[in-house]
Amino acid sequence: MRIRRLEINNYRGIKSAIWMPTADLVCLIGPGDSTKTTLLDAISLALTPRFSIELTDVDFHNCDLSEPIKIEVVVSDVPEKLLSFDKLGGFVCGVNADGEVLPDPEESSEKALAIRFTADQSLEPIWEVHKPFSDLEPKRLSAANRAVFGLFRVDERVDAHMRWTRGSALSTLTGGTSQAESASTTAMRAAREAVFGLDDPQLIEAASLVGSRALKFGASNYENLRPGIDPVSMSSGHALTLHEDKIPLTRQGLGTRRLTSLAIQDARVDGASIILIDEIELGLEPHRLHRLVRLLHDRVKVGGAQVIMTTHSPLVVEQLDVSSLALVRNAGGITSIKAVPSTLDGLDSGAMQKMVRSGPSAMLASRVIVVEGATEMGLLRAFCEAWDAECDQKGREPLAVIGTAVRNGGSDKEALKRGECLALLGFDIMIVVDHDNILEKEEKKAAEAGAEVVRWETGNHLEAQIAADIPADQLYRLIDLVAELTSEESVLASIAARLPSRPGRLSSTDPREWPGRLVPLRRRRHRP
C-alpha cells in the first residue's frame, strides 16, 4: 500500500497542507517546528487501527474550534479483500502518476481509496471512505478495515508493543490476548519465576520471531528472549512483557527498544504496509543507523512497503538517494512539502547527489551561508561564534534559533553553483566568495535564483582582504600568531618568497624590518 495524496486542514500547527508523495521511501527534512512530526501524526490519525483516540482543543490549529479537523489520505495498492463490492468496492477511485485523484480508475492510473478523518468541536472522531467527485454517501470505516492498511509507527512511545496488551503488535502475533491474559494472571499469583517457567508455544514462538527480526534490524542479538512479568506492572491487568532472560525489554536503551518495537510491528503485518518513523536516528549509533536505513530501503524495494520518516541527522541525509528527500516548510500555518529533484538547472543526478552529500547538515537548515573553501569556513565559524556571543548578551535569537548553517562550496565557481541550487530549492542563501576570479555569469545566475552574493573588493581573495582591512598593529599580531601556531621559520620563508626584493632569509616577523615590503604600513581605517 502507498499513500499517493495527503490533505490536511486545521490540525495542530497545520492550517492547510497538500502533499503528493513521489517515492516509496521518503525522508522529511527541514528546520525545527516545520510540522514534520505533525504530518506523521495526521497520517497516523487517519489510518490508525485503534478503535478510538483522544482529541483535545489543542489538536485544532490555534485552538480554533470553529473549523473541523479534516485529514484525507488517498491510498493505492489496496488489498482486494477491502475492495469487494459489499465492502468498499463501490468507493474505488483512481490516482495517476502525478497524484491527481480521478473519479474512477483508468487504464494508466491505479486503484485507490480516499480515507477521510474528521472531528469537530464535539471531539468525536469520524473515519470514512468516500468517492471523490461523486454524490455517493460516505461510509464509516471500522477499525478492522483500517487495520488492513498495515500502518505502524515508531516514535518515542515504543514500550507498548513489547507487552501483550489489547491492540499491541505482540497480542496480534499470538492471535489475541486471551492466553496472554491468562498467563499474566497466573504470573501475578505465582510471581515472576512462575512466568519464566511457562511453556506456552505461542508466547515462545512470538518471542523467538521477535528475536530473529530484532537481530535482522540490528537491535541486539538476544540470547534468551522470553515472556515474563515486568515488576513495575505487577498490579496491572496486562503485565506480560517480553524479557531478555530476567530483564524486561522495557529496561533496554532507547535505540534498542525502538528497533525491537519496529521489528515486532513489522512481524505482525504483511509485506505491504505503511511505516512511519519519527526521528529515525534517536538512540542509534551511526553503524546501527546505517543498517536500519539500508534495511528500510530493501524493505521498500522487495517487500512492497512505503516508508515515511523524519530526521535531523546528516548521516541519514548523506546515505539516502536525493530523490528520497522532501523539504518541509511552514509559513503562517501553511505547510509545503517539496521533493528534492534528482536533476536541477544543469546538475545531473550524480552532481545533485554530490551536492547533497558534500553538505548534508545544510539540508537540515533554513538559511545557509555557502563559502568557497576551508579558510572561509573557519572565518565564518568564528563570525558565527561572535554573533552568538553578542546575541547572548543582548537577549537576541542566536543563529541556531533562526536555523542558519555554514557549508563549504569547494571553490568559488562551485560555491556559486551550489548556492544557486539551494536557493532554487527554497533555502535562504548567502554566498561568500573571493573576487580574484571574475565569474559574472555564475554570479548573475545565483542572484537570479534568489541568493545574496557577497564578494570582497575587486581583485582580493580572503587573505588579501583581511590584510587590507585590519589595522597595521593587528596585522603584526596576526603574523606573530601564525608563527606561534606553526613555526617562525616557515612563516618567514613563505613571506620572503613573496617579497619583490627576494631578500632570502628574513630575521624578523616585524614587517617594518622587511626590505621591499609587500604590505603597506600606513594605518587603514578599521571597518567594523
C-alpha positions in Angstrom: 0.0 0.0 0.0 1.1 3.5 -0.8 -0.1 7.0 0.2 -0.5 8.9 -3.0 -2.1 12.1 -1.7 -2.4 13.7 1.7 -4.5 16.8 2.5 -4.7 18.3 6.0 -6.8 21.1 7.3 -6.9 22.7 10.8 -4.7 20.2 12.5 -2.3 21.3 15.1 0.4 23.5 13.5 -1.0 23.0 10.0 -3.8 25.2 8.8 -3.6 23.6 5.4 -1.2 21.2 3.5 -1.4 19.2 0.4 1.3 16.6 -0.5 1.6 14.0 -3.3 4.5 11.7 -2.3 6.6 10.8 -5.3 8.7 8.0 -3.7 8.1 4.9 -1.6 11.0 5.8 0.7 10.6 9.4 1.8 12.6 11.3 4.4 11.1 14.6 5.5 13.7 17.2 6.4 13.5 20.8 7.5 14.2 23.1 10.4 12.5 22.7 13.8 8.8 23.5 14.0 8.3 23.0 10.3 5.5 20.4 11.2 7.4 17.3 10.0 6.1 15.3 13.0 2.6 16.7 12.6 2.5 15.2 9.1 3.2 11.8 10.5 0.6 12.4 13.3 -2.0 13.2 10.7 -1.3 10.1 8.7 -1.4 8.0 11.9 -4.8 9.6 12.8 -6.4 8.8 9.5 -5.2 5.2 9.2 -4.9 4.1 12.8 -6.1 0.6 13.5 -7.1 1.7 17.0 -10.8 1.6 18.0 -10.7 5.1 19.5 -8.4 8.1 20.0 -8.4 11.0 22.3 -8.6 14.6 21.0 -8.3 17.9 22.8 -8.8 21.5 21.8 -5.1 22.0 21.2 -5.3 19.5 18.3 -7.1 22.2 16.4 -5.0 24.8 14.6 -4.6 27.7 17.0 -7.3 26.0 19.2 -9.8 27.3 16.7 -12.9 25.0 17.1 -14.9 26.9 14.5 -13.5 24.8 11.8 -13.2 21.0 11.9 -10.1 18.9 11.7 -10.1 17.3 8.3 -7.4 14.8 7.1 -7.8 13.0 3.8 -5.4 10.2 2.6 -5.6 8.6 -0.8 -4.1 5.1 -0.6 -3.3 2.9 -3.7 -2.4 -0.8 -3.9 -5.3 -1.5 -1.5 -5.8 -5.3 -0.8 -8.6 -6.9 -2.8 -10.3 -8.0 0.4 -11.2 -4.4 1.0 -12.5 -3.8 -2.5 -15.2 -6.4 -2.7 -18.5 -4.7 -3.7 -20.3 -5.5 -0.4 -17.5 -3.7 1.5 -15.7 -0.8 -0.2 -15.6 -1.7 -3.9 -18.1 1.0 -4.8 -15.8 3.7 -3.5 -12.8 2.8 -5.6 -11.3 5.9 -7.3 -8.2 6.3 -9.5 -4.9 8.1 -9.0 -2.4 8.9 -11.7 1.3 9.2 -11.6 1.2 12.8 -10.5 -1.0 12.1 -7.5 -4.1 13.5 -9.2 -7.3 11.8 -8.0 -9.7 10.6 -10.6 -13.4 9.7 -10.2 -12.7 6.1 -11.4 -9.6 4.1 -12.3 -8.4 4.5 -15.8 -6.0 2.3 -17.8 -3.0 4.4 -16.9 -4.0 5.0 -13.3 -4.0 3.0 -10.1 -7.0 1.8 -8.0 -7.2 3.8 -4.8 -9.4 4.5 -1.8 -9.9 8.0 -0.3 -9.9 7.8 3.5 -11.2 10.8 5.4 -10.9 11.7 9.1 -12.9 14.5 10.6 -13.5 15.9 14.1 -15.4 19.0 15.1 -15.8 20.8 18.5 -17.5 17.7 19.9 -14.1 16.0 19.7 -15.8 12.9 18.3 -13.5 11.2 15.7 -15.1 10.0 12.4 -13.4 7.8 9.9 -15.0 7.4 6.5 -14.3 6.2 3.0 -15.7 8.5 0.3 -15.8 8.6 -3.5 -14.3 11.8 -4.9 -16.4 13.8 -7.4 -19.4 11.7 -6.5 -22.7 12.1 -4.6 -22.3 8.7 -3.1 -22.8 8.9 0.6 -19.6 8.2 2.5 -19.3 5.0 4.5 -18.0 4.7 8.0 -14.6 2.9 8.2 -14.2 0.4 11.0 -11.0 -0.2 13.0 -10.9 -3.6 11.5 -10.9 -2.2 8.0 -8.3 0.4 8.9 -6.1 -2.3 10.3 -5.8 -3.8 6.7 -3.7 -0.7 5.7 -0.9 -2.2 7.8 0.1 1.2 9.3 2.6 1.2 12.1 4.7 3.9 13.6 7.9 4.1 15.5 8.5 7.1 17.8 9.3 7.6 21.4 6.3 5.6 22.5 7.7 2.1 21.9 7.2 0.1 25.1 3.5 -0.7 24.4 4.4 -3.1 21.6 6.6 -5.1 24.0 3.6 -6.0 26.1 0.7 -8.4 25.5 -1.9 -5.7 25.8 -5.1 -5.1 23.8 -4.2 -3.8 20.3 -0.4 -4.3 20.7 1.6 -6.0 18.0 2.6 -8.8 20.3 -1.0 -9.5 21.0 -1.7 -9.8 17.3 1.2 -12.2 16.8 -0.3 -14.6 19.3 -3.8 -14.3 17.9 -5.3 -12.1 20.6 -4.8 -11.6 24.3 -6.8 -14.4 25.8 -3.8 -16.7 26.6 -1.6 -13.8 27.4 -4.1 -12.5 29.9 -4.4 -16.0 31.4 -0.6 -16.3 31.6 -0.4 -12.8 33.2 -3.0 -13.7 35.8 -1.1 -16.9 36.7 2.2 -14.9 36.8 0.8 -12.3 39.2 -0.4 -15.1 41.5 2.7 -17.2 41.4 5.2 -14.4 41.0 7.8 -13.8 38.3 9.6 -17.2 38.5 6.4 -19.0 37.6 6.1 -17.0 34.4 9.7 -17.7 33.4 8.8 -21.4 33.7 5.7 -21.2 31.4 5.8 -23.4 28.4 3.3 -21.6 26.1 4.2 -22.4 22.5 2.5 -19.3 21.1 4.4 -17.0 23.5 7.7 -18.7 22.9 7.2 -18.7 19.2 6.3 -14.9 19.3 9.4 -14.2 21.4 11.6 -16.2 19.0 10.2 -14.4 16.0 10.8 -11.1 17.6 14.4 -12.2 18.4 15.2 -13.1 14.8 13.6 -9.9 13.5 15.3 -7.7 16.1 18.7 -9.2 15.0 17.9 -8.5 11.4 17.0 -4.9 12.2 20.3 -4.5 14.2 18.7 -4.1 17.6 20.5 -6.8 19.5 21.5 -10.5 19.4 19.2 -11.6 22.2 20.2 -15.0 23.7 17.2 -15.9 25.8 14.2 -13.8 24.7 11.1 -14.9 26.6 7.9 -13.6 28.2 8.0 -12.5 31.9 6.4 -10.2 34.4 7.5 -6.6 34.4 7.9 -5.8 38.1 6.6 -2.2 37.6 3.4 -3.5 36.1 2.7 -6.4 38.5 -0.5 -4.6 39.6 -1.8 -4.1 36.1 -4.1 -6.3 34.1 -1.5 -6.7 31.3 1.8 -7.3 32.9 3.1 -9.9 30.4 6.2 -8.4 28.8 9.0 -9.6 26.6 12.1 -10.3 28.7 15.8 -10.9 27.8 16.5 -13.6 30.4 15.2 -12.0 33.5 15.4 -8.4 32.4 12.3 -6.7 30.8 13.0 -5.3 27.3 11.4 -2.1 28.5 14.6 -1.6 30.5 16.8 -1.6 27.4 18.3 1.6 25.9 16.1 3.8 23.7 17.7 2.8 20.4 17.4 -0.9 21.1 13.8 -0.5 22.2 12.9 1.4 19.1 14.5 -1.2 16.8 12.8 -4.0 18.7 9.5 -2.3 18.5 10.0 -1.8 14.8 10.8 -5.5 14.5 7.7 -6.5 16.4 5.3 -4.3 14.4 6.9 -5.4 11.1 6.4 -9.0 12.0 2.7 -8.6 12.5 1.8 -7.1 9.1 2.0 -8.4 5.6 4.8 -7.3 3.3 2.7 -4.4 2.0 2.4 -1.8 4.8 2.9 1.9 5.6 5.7 2.5 8.0 6.1 5.9 9.8 9.3 6.6 11.8 9.7 9.9 13.6 13.4 11.0 14.1 14.8 7.7 12.9 18.2 8.5 14.4 17.0 8.6 18.1 19.2 6.4 20.3 21.1 4.9 17.4 24.9 4.8 16.8 26.0 5.5 13.3 26.5 1.8 12.4 23.1 0.8 13.6 21.5 3.8 11.9 23.3 2.9 8.6 22.0 -0.6 8.9 18.4 0.4 9.6 18.3 2.9 6.6 19.7 0.2 4.3 17.2 -2.4 5.6 14.2 0.0 5.1 15.4 0.7 1.6 15.4 -3.1 0.9 12.0 -3.4 2.6 10.6 -0.9 0.2 12.2 -2.4 -2.8 11.4 -6.0 -2.1 8.6 -6.0 0.5 6.2 -3.5 -1.2 6.1 -1.2 1.8 6.1 2.6 1.9 8.3 4.3 4.5 7.9 7.9 5.5 10.3 9.1 8.2 11.8 12.3 9.6 15.3 13.1 10.6 17.7 15.7 12.0 20.7 13.6 11.2 23.3 14.5 8.4 24.2 10.8 8.4 20.7 9.9 7.2 20.7 12.7 4.6 24.0 11.6 3.1 23.0 7.9 3.0 19.7 8.4 1.2 19.3 8.9 -2.5 18.5 12.5 -3.2 15.1 11.5 -4.7 14.0 10.2 -1.2 14.4 13.7 0.4 11.5 16.1 0.8 11.8 19.6 2.2 9.2 20.7 4.7 8.5 24.4 5.4 5.7 26.0 7.4 4.7 29.7 7.0 1.8 31.0 8.9 0.2 27.5 9.2 0.6 26.7 5.5 2.8 23.7 5.2 4.6 22.9 1.9 6.3 19.6 1.2 8.7 19.7 -1.8 10.6 16.7 -3.2 14.2 17.3 -3.9 14.6 16.7 -7.6 17.2 14.3 -9.0 18.3 16.9 -11.5 18.3 20.7 -11.2 19.5 23.5 -13.5 22.4 21.9 -15.2 23.2 19.4 -12.4 22.6 15.8 -13.4 21.6 13.1 -10.9 25.2 12.4 -10.0 26.1 16.1 -9.5 22.9 16.6 -7.5 23.7 13.7 -5.2 27.2 15.0 -4.7 25.9 18.5 -3.8 23.7 17.0 -1.1 26.2 14.6 0.3 29.0 17.1 0.4 26.9 19.3 2.7 24.2 17.2 4.4 24.0 19.5 7.5 23.0 22.4 5.3 20.0 20.5 4.0 18.6 20.5 7.6 18.7 24.3 8.0 16.5 27.0 6.5 19.3 29.6 6.0 22.6 28.7 4.6 25.9 30.6 4.1 27.9 29.0 1.3 31.6 29.7 1.2 34.3 28.6 -1.2 36.9 26.8 0.9 38.2 25.7 4.3 39.7 29.1 5.2 36.4 30.8 4.6 34.7 28.0 6.7 37.0 28.8 9.6 36.4 32.6 9.3 32.6 32.2 9.1 32.5 29.9 12.1 34.4 32.5 14.1 31.9 35.1 12.9 29.1 32.9 13.9 30.5 32.4 17.4 31.0 36.2 17.8 27.4 36.8 16.6 26.0 34.3 19.1 28.0 35.8 21.9 26.6 39.2 21.1 23.1 37.8 20.9 23.5 36.1 24.3 24.5 39.5 25.8 21.6 41.4 24.2 18.9 38.7 24.5 18.5 38.2 20.8 18.0 35.0 18.9 21.2 33.1 18.1 21.8 31.5 14.7 20.6 28.1 15.9 17.2 29.5 16.6 16.8 31.1 13.2 18.1 28.0 11.5 21.4 29.1 10.0 24.2 26.8 8.8 27.5 27.3 7.0 28.7 24.9 4.3 31.8 24.6 2.2 31.2 25.2 -1.5 34.6 23.8 -2.5 35.7 26.6 -4.9 34.3 30.0 -6.0 32.6 28.5 -9.1 31.2 25.5 -7.2 30.1 27.7 -4.3 28.1 29.9 -6.7 26.5 26.9 -8.3 25.6 25.1 -5.1 24.3 28.3 -3.6 22.2 28.8 -6.7 20.7 25.3 -6.5 19.9 25.6 -2.8 18.2 28.9 -3.5 16.1 27.2 -6.2 15.1 24.6 -3.6 13.8 27.3 -1.3 16.6 28.0 1.1 17.6 31.5 2.1 21.1 31.7 0.7 24.1 33.9 1.1 27.2 33.1 -0.9 30.6 34.5 0.3 33.4 34.2 -2.4 36.7 35.8 -3.3 37.0 38.4 -6.0 40.2 37.4 -7.6 38.4 35.4 -10.2 35.7 37.1 -12.4 32.6 34.8 -12.7 30.0 37.3 -13.8 27.7 34.7 -15.5 27.7 32.3 -12.4 27.2 35.2 -10.0 24.3 36.6 -12.1 22.5 33.1 -12.1 22.9 32.7 -8.4 21.5 36.2 -7.8 18.6 35.5 -10.1 17.8 32.3 -8.2 17.4 34.4 -5.0 20.9 34.0 -3.4 22.7 37.0 -2.0 26.2 37.1 -3.3 28.9 38.8 -1.1 32.4 39.4 -2.7 35.5 41.0 -1.3 36.9 44.1 -3.0 37.8 43.7 -6.7 41.0 41.6 -7.1 41.1 40.4 -3.4 40.9 36.9 -2.0 40.1 36.5 1.6 43.6 36.8 2.9 44.3 39.9 0.9 41.1 41.5 2.1 42.0 40.8 5.8 45.4 42.3 5.3 43.9 45.4 3.6 41.2 45.9 6.3 42.7 45.3 9.7 44.9 48.0 11.3 48.7 47.6 10.9 49.3 46.7 14.6 46.7 43.9 14.4 48.3 42.6 11.2 51.6 42.4 13.0 49.9 40.5 15.8 48.3 38.2 13.3 51.7 37.3 11.7 53.1 36.6 15.2 50.1 34.4 16.0 50.6 32.3 12.8 54.3 32.0 13.6 53.4 30.7 17.1 50.8 28.2 15.8 53.1 26.9 13.0 56.8 28.0 13.1 58.6 31.3 12.7 60.9 29.7 10.2 58.2 28.5 7.8 56.3 31.9 8.1 59.5 33.9 7.3 60.4 31.6 4.4 56.9 32.0 2.9 57.0 35.8 3.2 60.5 36.1 1.8 59.4 34.2 -1.3 56.7 36.7 -2.0 58.6 40.0 -1.4 59.6 41.9 -4.6 63.2 42.2 -3.5 63.7 38.5 -2.9 65.8 39.1 0.2 66.4 35.5 1.0 66.1 34.5 4.7 64.3 37.1 6.9 65.3 37.6 10.5 62.2 39.1 11.9 58.4 38.8 11.8 58.1 42.6 12.0 57.0 43.9 8.6 58.8 47.2 9.2 62.1 45.3 9.0 61.4 43.7 5.7 63.2 45.0 2.6 60.9 45.9 -0.3 57.8 45.5 1.9 54.8 43.8 0.3 52.4 45.1 2.9 52.0 48.9 3.2 52.4 50.2 6.7 50.0 53.1 6.6 47.2 52.6 9.1 44.0 51.9 7.2 40.6 52.9 8.6 39.2 49.9 10.6 35.9 48.6 9.2 33.6 47.4 11.9 
